[in-house]
Amino acid sequence: MTPRDAIAVAGRAMTAYRAALAAPERTARMAVVLGRLLGLAFLVCMGTGLYSHFLQDPLPWMVFPTRPVQLYQWTQGLHITAGIICFPLILGKLHVVYPQLFQTPPVRSFPHFLERASIALFVASSLVQITIGFINTVQWYQLFAFPFRQTHYALSFVVIGSLAVHIGVKLPVILRHWRTQPRKPVAATSGVTGRVHRWMDGSGTTSRRAFLATVGAGSAVVALTTAGQSFAPLQPLNLFAPRDPRVGPQGLPVNRTAEDAEVVQLAQSAGWTLSIVAGARRIVLDREALRELEQRTVDLPIACVEGWSRMATWTGVRLSDLLDLVEAPADARIRAVSLETNSSYGVSEIGPEFARDELTLVALELNGDELDIDHGYPARIISPGRPGVLQTKWLSRLEVIA
Amino acid sequence: MSTGTIAVAVTRIRIALIVVGVLVIGLGGIVLLNDVNPARYLGIVLWFAGALVIHDGLIAPVVLGVHLLLRRAGRRIPVAVILIVQGALVVAALMTALVVPEILKQGIGSANPTILPLDYAGNLLRFYAGLALVTAASIAVVLLRSRTARRADAPGRSGADAA
């Protein structure tokens, strides 16, 4: 057999397989219907993801809202829940367009090659993006040999850029099928599958509705059985989320324990103090001194980048009061330094909108009791609308950034 | 607007989307080059290839195979019942794919006991049971309906004949 014959045979095999894949739900209209939903979910994930990213690494000019206090709890809960809904949606979408994989000839022209390459990039980056996102929430980092946060951030641009290219390429098809076409008599499924279907059940019955119902049911089930970790009213349905927001010391989950952070001894030391530094000015307060300052009690959620969150009651000193002691300017950024030195999260920066917010505390108590050591004893930052990773625990120093 | 101007507008939007898309992909590439150690690139490439192979080479053909088997069984069973069973199998497979990693990771252990605190294996079994019940109930409803419809159909047709 010459190579030319071999190619011809392979081509016929692909055509036959593609024909065998014909099914009533595999239509351009269905691709548009699911594509719209998936595109929307991707945009929600991108928007909420960028919001979370810039809260942690703001550009110099950025100012963030501090109300409603649940804002970050909602955006990140939405990020994680929309991300998990992408699984049924993308599997459904790929199911609809799967026969396109077996086009013959595989490549017709250079533009066609680019189109197919861009789709390969889009599909691969989307699948990897949602999968590593999910794996991150169960903290199974051994499964991938690359850093999660940086990779997830870089891939988000690849996914959204590929989405724009894909819409650009497919726009005529999308416009043609944006609305339902006036119903034509249902064409019997053609190709081998059509014949096989008719042989098997005596009909080429359409299953478009059943297909949509299945994708809808799958989306509803993944969302409802996991979103309880982010949205308290759904807690009774929380069968499968990686967290139960009620489970943990003092009824709150923990991401980094005092032991992981190697701060147990320092945090429990009787000699612990909090320094507040502004240039040459410096005030040192021990726990007693902090207790003697005016105590405030606020209700603020702790909300993790991994999606779980829970409302709690915190008592302590208003950060703004402490900054006034060293006459810090009202527009100053603040650096919060932890006893923890073995991680990049041992230091966080607090923009003036959060530092001067009346709800931002150096908290000493949680839900009426002294802070648990895993929640940051002797003192931690708690502020509205920010990810938990910035609510620095085991606080040791506050620096006014000049 | 005439069809011609619409066509021109659509072409312009397509070009804009493709140009912007390529630029944003490029931005992702730059972020990757800046933020991720080159020693890690191979891992990312392997994941990309793995995603395509696992979906296109494994998941999709298996779905096709199961679909054909069900249809084969469907020679004697009403199509609606097959479709319900098929849908339930898809939902069960989806939840299995998401929950089994949680069960495995729970077995390996986590940094602290507040990570993966639920009874995921037990909940998955309870979920299967619930899904089976809902599936059975849906099938019962469909079968009852088709029976009622057939019964209502018969006199109706004779009535029409009489008229």
Interface residues (C-beta under 8 A of the other chain):
Chain A: A20 L21 A23 I84 F87 P88 L91 L94 H95 Y98 L101 A120 L121 V123 A124 S125 L127 V128 T131 I132 F134 I135 V138 Q139 W140 F144 A145 F146 P147 Q150 T151 Y153 A154 L155 S156 F157 V158 V159 I160 G161 S162 L163 A164 V165 H166 I167 G168 V169 L171 P172 L175 V196 H197 M200 D201 G202 S203 T205 S207 A210 A213 T214 A217 G218 V221 V222 T225 N238 L239 F240 A241 P242 R243 D244 V247 G248 P253 V254 N255 R256 T257 D260 D374
Chain B: V10 I13 R14 I15 A16 L17 I18 V20 G21 V22 L23 V24 I25 G26 L27 G28 G29 V31 L32 D35 V36 N37 R40 Y41 L42 G43 I44 W47 F48 A49 A51 L52 H55 D56 I59 A60 V63 L64 H67 L68 R71 R72 G74 R75 V79 I82 L83 I84 Q86 G87 V90 V91 L94 M95 A97 L98 V99 P101 E102 L104 K105 I108 S110 A111 N112 P113 T114 I115 L116 P117 L118 Y120 N123 L124 R126 F127
